[in-house]
Amino acid sequence: MAEFDLVIRNGMVIDGTRVPRYRADIGIKDGLVADLGRLAAHRGRREIDAGGCIVAPGFVDLHTHYDAQLFWDPYCTLSGWHGITSAVIGNCGFGFAPVRPAERERAMLSMTRVEAIPYAAMKAGMPWDWTTFPEFLDRVERTPKAINLLPYVPIGPLLVWVMGLAAATAGNLPSPAEHAEICRIFEESLDAGGCGWPSASCPAAQRPSNWTTTARRW
Ligand SMILES: [Zn+2]
């Protein structure tokens, strides 16, 4: 009888604890590593021969812009190819919720301008059947995915939602009432599954528009 749900055999294990790599079998039960070592006498309901392969824990990518690509690429290529099993989205304050229908074009153009995500791909691949952040998360939830996603609540769309496009892009500070509304929506978004609050941490987002490629100084 199988003791494990899955046994990964004969892989070269790099476990992330800074010990040298070693060859081992890994027994997995109920979604957790239950044993590690030579498991020749043990069986799994499913077995994978990992000979010639590296076996390592999944990596977390803390800064991505897969907010659109996740809808047509479940592996979030290239991250999925490189061993990423969890990716944060919504970095740098950019994202697609909350966004009213009238602001969708602007949101996609911003993502193209600042993060170099091709507009044509977003136009063709975004289902856009949400407006609020919780509705966006519901859509992400229903979308087939090969990796885990940790969604920030992006500040850019939230400022536009509450203050309007002109005031938000002019750099105005929110009024006390607007600030309270931003906080209310932020709390609501965290309750729905948002993992935090990003601002413009990306060098590209801070670059004055008159800088050229050769003048980059970060
Ligand atoms: Zn970024």
Boltz pocket constraint, residues with backbone or C-beta under 6 A from the ligand:
constraints:
  - pocket:
      binder: B
      contacts: [[A, 63], [A, 64], [A, 65], [A, 91], [A, 92], [A, 201], [A, 202]]
      max_distance: 6.0
